[in-house]
Amino acid sequence: MQFDIAIIGGGHNGLVCSAYLAEAGLKVLVLEQREIVGGAAVTEEFHPGYRNSTASYTVSLLQPKIIEDLRLYKHGLQIIERPFSNFLPLGNGNHLRTGESLAATQRLFARHSPRDAANLPAYFAMLTEAVRFMRQWVLKTPPNRGGGLKSIVDAGRSAMELRRLPLQSQAALLDLFTKSAGEILDDYFENDAIKALFGFDSIVGSFASPYTPGSAYVLLHHVFGETNGKPGTWGHAIGGMGAITQAMLSEALARGVTVRTNARVSEVLTNNGRTTGLIIDEKDEISVPRIAANVTPKRLF
């Protein structure tokens, strides 16, 4: 069978890409080296009879347009909201948590620092304003350097949108993209436990310090998404994170995508700077004129 494009890697991004390309009329082949698709969003049996999300474990940043376009709910996806966003156990049976409500969180914070409880609404308002501004760009293609007049015009429009913001909001955005999470949290809070509660968000999944420059963005990242139409909330997929990618797989197959597992791409073939095909498992050659990579740039290279 002749394919118009092959996708290296069957993670959630590769599956989404395959479904949209198939909807556009292309013959798509997805190649996944593991026995299951899903990448980091998989549910696997870790003990006979027990299954769990292996890597990624919670959902909020799954774009609602993708959920709708790929009919993920119709393919069985169910997401329940997490009752709390953060939980920090303390000594003597005490704890801190966020997510229930602003008033409830303030009451908990007031036990440790009345000042921090009073500053909490301003902290959330700063993040909410930044998210409101950034969301308008999520589904827009960024200006392409060297892309000609259109890219220059698009960049100018984006700059004008930024200039319309109050100076305080412009400064907050600049801080969130350049400073560390620790610096931001130090500006709003004095209690170490409260700063730790939020600081965890900035380093989850990494080995960085909360005072690493650039980590402030991850604070914004954690309130950027939504669950079941509720902005800033996180949820759990019934059946684990693999339920998301299995729903994506079902839609991709329904659109005519061919998916091969246990198919490790060992080489990308090129001729005069253009892709000509792939080598699978160091022996099988597939001719294909286009390739999309759902792997890291280093791995691809």
Buried (B, 14 or more C-beta within 10 A) or exposed (E): EEBBBBBBBBBBBBBBBBBBBBBEEBBBBBBBBBEBBBBBBBBBEEEEEEBBBBEBEBBBEBEEEBBEBBBBEEBEBBBEEBEEBBBBEEEEEEEBBBBEEEEEBBEBBBEBBEEBBEBBEEBBEBBBBBBEBBEEEEEEEEBEEEEEEEBEEBBEEBEEEEEEBEEEBBEBBEBBEEBBBBBBBBEBBEBEBBBBBBBBBBBEEEEBBBBBEBBBBBBBBBBBBBBEEEBBBBBBBEBBBBBBBBBBBBBBBEBBBBBBEEBEBEEBBEEEEEBBBBBBEEEEEBEBEBBBBBBEEEEEE
